[in-house]
Amino acid sequence: MVQNILTATTPAGKTYRGHLRAMRQDMIGYLENLAQQGDFLRLPLGLGSAYFVNSPDLVQEILLKQARKFQKPFIVKYTAKEFFGENVFTSDGELWQVLRAVIQPAFHAQRLNAYASIMVDYTKAMISQWQPGQVIDIPKAMMNLTLGITTKALFGQDLRDDVAGQAIIRFIELFSQRLSRFPLPAWLPIPSNWEIKRQIAIIDRHLSPLIAERHQFFAEQDDVLSMLIQAQAADTTGLLTNQQIKNEVLNLFAAGYEVTAHTLAFTLYLISQHPEVEARLFDEIDQVLGQRALAVPDLEQMPYLEMVLKESMRLLPVTTVVSRKATEKVVLKGYTLPKNSLVFIAPWTLHRCPEYFPNPLGFDPERFHPDHKDKIPKFAYLPFSAGPRICTGNAFAMMQMRINLATICQDYRLTVTPEYQFEPFHSFNTRPKNGLPMTVNYRTLDLKG
Ligand code: HEM
């Protein structure tokens, strides 16, 4: 039984300032440094009690067994409330239960299958614009693709060329910046607040009439917005107001599109760096698809594609860190965390523990081979988090990314220039510091050449 735990140190010492400076300079380096000091540490962050947890059994306690004693922390709730109100990502208690119950069915297997043709068609449309030899900003291209798919699949409209689509992109950018910094009140008369409010007003001008129209015709539509409106009609709690529906719509974009796009970008980069993985993946895709368009049953015939994607999310998880606040005192490993303690769980460091992932820096999709994957403790691998707050969109994202990758790799091989240095950094999520420009080469021309 642990009664006392170590206080973590940084190169600049154990003080609050030392920790903040190390975090600000390089969050990923900071987390890796913590992981070397232990798997359960106290962090002197000047916010009451704060802890770093990096072991699967403790993660299981926090995210599953004692999950009801934890909430999303203040910074997430405050920033969201300030700008677009609570939603399924930020809320807790009764509101969260109502919202989760309404949203989850939108991501059930049969509904997902209905989105597959949108995912294939949009990916084909994107690559049909590519010219062999062209250098593409891959995160930007993937964000454009994902935004198109998300808006079409979930809300029945492709908003990319609409001013509302552009406003969503800008709003999410500004919102992520807010979450990675000190939370400033929305009433402060500063340019970034004006801009956020301006973007929200543009989105609102689009969403309000759309919601009003769906109130009349929801039975004829088969998308998430119509599901939310149907659920509103049956809601007895009074929590599912029109404003709440708007919050959810915005949140589903905020939660889904940027993380999916960066996961795709990281996977394309990792494939380009591992020729043996690339060759095996291309071979699987060629065997199963040849030149025809992908259909849902094909996904089951492509296990290596899924292994590659899972290994990419292990090595470069887009969600660097998940945080929670204790709503009451919690006992972990015999140690009592006081009420209001903050807890940080980092998929980034958990995924690099050599006990669970031998040769952790190696890119080895075999770890996720169906015959080996049971060796990985469930709470050591958290790309979508775990427990009751596991990502609602995980099956949607997994299906979309497999379709996007298979369709891209059917025709194209992507490469980076020899001078390119990949460097991940943390800004709310993991991103490539130097961008990720990749050259697209037509595969059949490559083979002929
Ligand atoms: C590769 C893509 C994705 C990754 C890596 C990812 C990751 C995550 C993670 C780690 C969480 C938990 C965060 C926490 O507890 O603090 C989460 C929650 C969530 N995600 Fe995702 N996500 C992805 C795609 C999506 C998509 C496509 C959607 C919806 C369209 C979505 C909707 C949500 C929602 C609504 C939550 C909040 C769930 C709750 O709190 O009950 N995500 N996601």
Boltz pocket constraint, residues with backbone or C-beta under 6 A from the ligand:
constraints:
  - pocket:
      binder: B
      contacts: [[A, 88], [A, 89], [A, 90], [A, 91], [A, 100], [A, 150], [A, 251], [A, 252], [A, 253], [A, 255], [A, 256], [A, 257], [A, 259], [A, 260], [A, 263], [A, 318], [A, 319], [A, 321], [A, 322], [A, 323], [A, 382], [A, 383], [A, 384], [A, 385], [A, 388], [A, 389], [A, 390], [A, 391], [A, 392], [A, 393], [A, 394], [A, 396], [A, 397]]
      max_distance: 6.0
